[in-house]
Amino acid sequence: MGQIERIIQMEKHLDRASAAVMELSAALDKYVEAQEAITALSEYYGSDDWKQDYADDEAGHLPAGLKRGVLSEDGIWNLLSDSQELNVRLQEIIGKER
């Protein structure tokens, strides 16, 4: 590979890597900000409040138009599981960098 081709290729690498770093940084900022919400959902899921809300939903006591994804048995569980898997991935990435 000649000098010009090498510089062109390295510029493409720089552009691609720079964009990825900026996107990941923004996503990590959002993820850090969401930790309070994740903790609140973790405490809610399976609590007496959640059980009562779930029972009231099953009994038809909640308004028909109420968004109720938090009452699905999989919604919060999947989020918490995905968050934990992401935390493990981040730790693995950090471990490889050292």
PyMOL commands that place a pseudoatom at each C-alpha (Angstrom):
pseudoatom trace, name=CA, resn=MET, resi=1, chain=A, elem=C, hetatm=0, pos=[0.000, 0.000, 0.000]
pseudoatom trace, name=CA, resn=GLY, resi=2, chain=A, elem=C, hetatm=0, pos=[1.292, 3.390, -0.929]
pseudoatom trace, name=CA, resn=GLN, resi=3, chain=A, elem=C, hetatm=0, pos=[1.555, 6.426, 1.295]
pseudoatom trace, name=CA, resn=ILE, resi=4, chain=A, elem=C, hetatm=0, pos=[-1.543, 8.206, -0.053]
pseudoatom trace, name=CA, resn=GLU, resi=5, chain=A, elem=C, hetatm=0, pos=[-3.688, 5.072, 0.184]
pseudoatom trace, name=CA, resn=ARG, resi=6, chain=A, elem=C, hetatm=0, pos=[-2.443, 4.469, 3.740]
pseudoatom trace, name=CA, resn=ILE, resi=7, chain=A, elem=C, hetatm=0, pos=[-3.307, 8.023, 4.811]
pseudoatom trace, name=CA, resn=ILE, resi=8, chain=A, elem=C, hetatm=0, pos=[-6.744, 7.748, 3.212]
pseudoatom trace, name=CA, resn=GLN, resi=9, chain=A, elem=C, hetatm=0, pos=[-7.359, 4.441, 4.990]
pseudoatom trace, name=CA, resn=MET, resi=10, chain=A, elem=C, hetatm=0, pos=[-6.162, 5.805, 8.334]
pseudoatom trace, name=CA, resn=GLU, resi=11, chain=A, elem=C, hetatm=0, pos=[-8.412, 8.865, 7.923]
pseudoatom trace, name=CA, resn=LYS, resi=12, chain=A, elem=C, hetatm=0, pos=[-11.376, 6.515, 7.415]
pseudoatom trace, name=CA, resn=HIS, resi=13, chain=A, elem=C, hetatm=0, pos=[-10.380, 4.635, 10.586]
pseudoatom trace, name=CA, resn=LEU, resi=14, chain=A, elem=C, hetatm=0, pos=[-10.096, 7.923, 12.478]
pseudoatom trace, name=CA, resn=ASP, resi=15, chain=A, elem=C, hetatm=0, pos=[-13.513, 9.111, 11.283]
pseudoatom trace, name=CA, resn=ARG, resi=16, chain=A, elem=C, hetatm=0, pos=[-15.179, 5.784, 12.100]
pseudoatom trace, name=CA, resn=ALA, resi=17, chain=A, elem=C, hetatm=0, pos=[-13.548, 5.449, 15.518]
pseudoatom trace, name=CA, resn=SER, resi=18, chain=A, elem=C, hetatm=0, pos=[-14.227, 9.087, 16.440]
pseudoatom trace, name=CA, resn=ALA, resi=19, chain=A, elem=C, hetatm=0, pos=[-17.913, 8.724, 15.606]
pseudoatom trace, name=CA, resn=ALA, resi=20, chain=A, elem=C, hetatm=0, pos=[-18.170, 5.468, 17.578]
pseudoatom trace, name=CA, resn=VAL, resi=21, chain=A, elem=C, hetatm=0, pos=[-16.467, 6.980, 20.632]
pseudoatom trace, name=CA, resn=MET, resi=22, chain=A, elem=C, hetatm=0, pos=[-18.769, 10.013, 20.585]
pseudoatom trace, name=CA, resn=GLU, resi=23, chain=A, elem=C, hetatm=0, pos=[-21.890, 7.840, 20.187]
pseudoatom trace, name=CA, resn=LEU, resi=24, chain=A, elem=C, hetatm=0, pos=[-20.826, 5.481, 22.973]
pseudoatom trace, name=CA, resn=SER, resi=25, chain=A, elem=C, hetatm=0, pos=[-19.992, 8.377, 25.267]
pseudoatom trace, name=CA, resn=ALA, resi=26, chain=A, elem=C, hetatm=0, pos=[-23.461, 9.865, 24.738]
pseudoatom trace, name=CA, resn=ALA, resi=27, chain=A, elem=C, hetatm=0, pos=[-25.105, 6.479, 25.289]
pseudoatom trace, name=CA, resn=LEU, resi=28, chain=A, elem=C, hetatm=0, pos=[-23.110, 5.922, 28.483]
pseudoatom trace, name=CA, resn=ASP, resi=29, chain=A, elem=C, hetatm=0, pos=[-24.179, 9.349, 29.757]
pseudoatom trace, name=CA, resn=LYS, resi=30, chain=A, elem=C, hetatm=0, pos=[-27.820, 8.330, 29.224]
pseudoatom trace, name=CA, resn=TYR, resi=31, chain=A, elem=C, hetatm=0, pos=[-27.204, 4.954, 30.879]
pseudoatom trace, name=CA, resn=VAL, resi=32, chain=A, elem=C, hetatm=0, pos=[-25.628, 6.575, 33.934]
pseudoatom trace, name=CA, resn=GLU, resi=33, chain=A, elem=C, hetatm=0, pos=[-28.582, 8.957, 34.173]
pseudoatom trace, name=CA, resn=ALA, resi=34, chain=A, elem=C, hetatm=0, pos=[-30.976, 5.985, 33.955]
pseudoatom trace, name=CA, resn=GLN, resi=35, chain=A, elem=C, hetatm=0, pos=[-29.417, 4.178, 36.938]
pseudoatom trace, name=CA, resn=GLU, resi=36, chain=A, elem=C, hetatm=0, pos=[-31.810, 5.871, 39.367]
pseudoatom trace, name=CA, resn=ALA, resi=37, chain=A, elem=C, hetatm=0, pos=[-34.760, 4.662, 37.286]
pseudoatom trace, name=CA, resn=ILE, resi=38, chain=A, elem=C, hetatm=0, pos=[-33.298, 1.153, 37.073]
pseudoatom trace, name=CA, resn=THR, resi=39, chain=A, elem=C, hetatm=0, pos=[-32.866, 1.051, 40.854]
pseudoatom trace, name=CA, resn=ALA, resi=40, chain=A, elem=C, hetatm=0, pos=[-36.435, 2.268, 41.392]
pseudoatom trace, name=CA, resn=LEU, resi=41, chain=A, elem=C, hetatm=0, pos=[-37.786, -0.392, 39.020]
pseudoatom trace, name=CA, resn=SER, resi=42, chain=A, elem=C, hetatm=0, pos=[-35.704, -3.073, 40.725]
pseudoatom trace, name=CA, resn=GLU, resi=43, chain=A, elem=C, hetatm=0, pos=[-37.156, -2.115, 44.108]
pseudoatom trace, name=CA, resn=TYR, resi=44, chain=A, elem=C, hetatm=0, pos=[-40.713, -1.935, 42.710]
pseudoatom trace, name=CA, resn=TYR, resi=45, chain=A, elem=C, hetatm=0, pos=[-40.650, -5.266, 40.875]
pseudoatom trace, name=CA, resn=GLY, resi=46, chain=A, elem=C, hetatm=0, pos=[-41.922, -7.996, 43.189]
pseudoatom trace, name=CA, resn=SER, resi=47, chain=A, elem=C, hetatm=0, pos=[-42.715, -5.537, 45.987]
pseudoatom trace, name=CA, resn=ASP, resi=48, chain=A, elem=C, hetatm=0, pos=[-46.064, -5.454, 47.763]
pseudoatom trace, name=CA, resn=ASP, resi=49, chain=A, elem=C, hetatm=0, pos=[-46.954, -2.368, 45.697]
pseudoatom trace, name=CA, resn=TRP, resi=50, chain=A, elem=C, hetatm=0, pos=[-46.177, -4.175, 42.445]
pseudoatom trace, name=CA, resn=LYS, resi=51, chain=A, elem=C, hetatm=0, pos=[-48.167, -7.229, 43.537]
pseudoatom trace, name=CA, resn=GLN, resi=52, chain=A, elem=C, hetatm=0, pos=[-51.170, -5.056, 44.409]
pseudoatom trace, name=CA, resn=ASP, resi=53, chain=A, elem=C, hetatm=0, pos=[-50.898, -3.112, 41.140]
pseudoatom trace, name=CA, resn=TYR, resi=54, chain=A, elem=C, hetatm=0, pos=[-50.651, -6.392, 39.220]
pseudoatom trace, name=CA, resn=ALA, resi=55, chain=A, elem=C, hetatm=0, pos=[-53.677, -7.873, 41.034]
pseudoatom trace, name=CA, resn=ASP, resi=56, chain=A, elem=C, hetatm=0, pos=[-55.716, -4.727, 40.403]
pseudoatom trace, name=CA, resn=ASP, resi=57, chain=A, elem=C, hetatm=0, pos=[-54.772, -4.866, 36.732]
pseudoatom trace, name=CA, resn=GLU, resi=58, chain=A, elem=C, hetatm=0, pos=[-55.758, -8.535, 36.481]
pseudoatom trace, name=CA, resn=ALA, resi=59, chain=A, elem=C, hetatm=0, pos=[-59.079, -7.732, 38.199]
pseudoatom trace, name=CA, resn=GLY, resi=60, chain=A, elem=C, hetatm=0, pos=[-59.769, -4.964, 35.682]
pseudoatom trace, name=CA, resn=HIS, resi=61, chain=A, elem=C, hetatm=0, pos=[-59.644, -2.150, 38.228]
pseudoatom trace, name=CA, resn=LEU, resi=62, chain=A, elem=C, hetatm=0, pos=[-57.202, 0.021, 36.272]
pseudoatom trace, name=CA, resn=PRO, resi=63, chain=A, elem=C, hetatm=0, pos=[-58.208, 2.396, 33.461]
pseudoatom trace, name=CA, resn=ALA, resi=64, chain=A, elem=C, hetatm=0, pos=[-58.215, 0.791, 30.008]
pseudoatom trace, name=CA, resn=GLY, resi=65, chain=A, elem=C, hetatm=0, pos=[-55.902, 3.408, 28.472]
pseudoatom trace, name=CA, resn=LEU, resi=66, chain=A, elem=C, hetatm=0, pos=[-53.286, 3.252, 31.247]
pseudoatom trace, name=CA, resn=LYS, resi=67, chain=A, elem=C, hetatm=0, pos=[-49.848, 2.258, 30.002]
pseudoatom trace, name=CA, resn=ARG, resi=68, chain=A, elem=C, hetatm=0, pos=[-48.901, -0.756, 32.125]
pseudoatom trace, name=CA, resn=GLY, resi=69, chain=A, elem=C, hetatm=0, pos=[-45.731, -2.311, 30.784]
pseudoatom trace, name=CA, resn=VAL, resi=70, chain=A, elem=C, hetatm=0, pos=[-44.346, -2.297, 34.328]
pseudoatom trace, name=CA, resn=LEU, resi=71, chain=A, elem=C, hetatm=0, pos=[-47.043, -4.803, 35.258]
pseudoatom trace, name=CA, resn=SER, resi=72, chain=A, elem=C, hetatm=0, pos=[-46.049, -7.364, 32.660]
pseudoatom trace, name=CA, resn=GLU, resi=73, chain=A, elem=C, hetatm=0, pos=[-44.159, -10.206, 34.231]
pseudoatom trace, name=CA, resn=ASP, resi=74, chain=A, elem=C, hetatm=0, pos=[-41.361, -9.861, 31.682]
pseudoatom trace, name=CA, resn=GLY, resi=75, chain=A, elem=C, hetatm=0, pos=[-40.992, -6.110, 31.128]
pseudoatom trace, name=CA, resn=ILE, resi=76, chain=A, elem=C, hetatm=0, pos=[-39.020, -5.087, 34.207]
pseudoatom trace, name=CA, resn=TRP, resi=77, chain=A, elem=C, hetatm=0, pos=[-37.328, -8.490, 34.473]
pseudoatom trace, name=CA, resn=ASN, resi=78, chain=A, elem=C, hetatm=0, pos=[-35.992, -8.201, 30.913]
pseudoatom trace, name=CA, resn=LEU, resi=79, chain=A, elem=C, hetatm=0, pos=[-34.767, -4.655, 31.514]
pseudoatom trace, name=CA, resn=LEU, resi=80, chain=A, elem=C, hetatm=0, pos=[-32.979, -5.620, 34.734]
pseudoatom trace, name=CA, resn=SER, resi=81, chain=A, elem=C, hetatm=0, pos=[-31.454, -8.667, 33.064]
pseudoatom trace, name=CA, resn=ASP, resi=82, chain=A, elem=C, hetatm=0, pos=[-30.302, -6.630, 30.050]
pseudoatom trace, name=CA, resn=SER, resi=83, chain=A, elem=C, hetatm=0, pos=[-28.836, -3.992, 32.359]
pseudoatom trace, name=CA, resn=GLN, resi=84, chain=A, elem=C, hetatm=0, pos=[-26.921, -6.634, 34.312]
pseudoatom trace, name=CA, resn=GLU, resi=85, chain=A, elem=C, hetatm=0, pos=[-25.582, -8.182, 31.098]
pseudoatom trace, name=CA, resn=LEU, resi=86, chain=A, elem=C, hetatm=0, pos=[-24.496, -4.751, 29.908]
pseudoatom trace, name=CA, resn=ASN, resi=87, chain=A, elem=C, hetatm=0, pos=[-22.694, -4.138, 33.205]
pseudoatom trace, name=CA, resn=VAL, resi=88, chain=A, elem=C, hetatm=0, pos=[-20.847, -7.434, 32.776]
pseudoatom trace, name=CA, resn=ARG, resi=89, chain=A, elem=C, hetatm=0, pos=[-19.869, -6.506, 29.205]
pseudoatom trace, name=CA, resn=LEU, resi=90, chain=A, elem=C, hetatm=0, pos=[-18.578, -3.138, 30.387]
pseudoatom trace, name=CA, resn=GLN, resi=91, chain=A, elem=C, hetatm=0, pos=[-16.505, -4.812, 33.099]
pseudoatom trace, name=CA, resn=GLU, resi=92, chain=A, elem=C, hetatm=0, pos=[-15.089, -7.285, 30.561]
pseudoatom trace, name=CA, resn=ILE, resi=93, chain=A, elem=C, hetatm=0, pos=[-14.166, -4.422, 28.233]
pseudoatom trace, name=CA, resn=ILE, resi=94, chain=A, elem=C, hetatm=0, pos=[-12.509, -2.515, 31.051]
pseudoatom trace, name=CA, resn=GLY, resi=95, chain=A, elem=C, hetatm=0, pos=[-10.624, -5.664, 32.075]
pseudoatom trace, name=CA, resn=LYS, resi=96, chain=A, elem=C, hetatm=0, pos=[-9.256, -6.103, 28.556]
pseudoatom trace, name=CA, resn=GLU, resi=97, chain=A, elem=C, hetatm=0, pos=[-8.007, -2.510, 28.471]
pseudoatom trace, name=CA, resn=ARG, resi=98, chain=A, elem=C, hetatm=0, pos=[-5.803, -2.984, 31.527]
for i in range(1, 98): cmd.bond("trace and resi %d" % i, "trace and resi %d" % (i + 1))
show_as sticks, trace
zoom trace
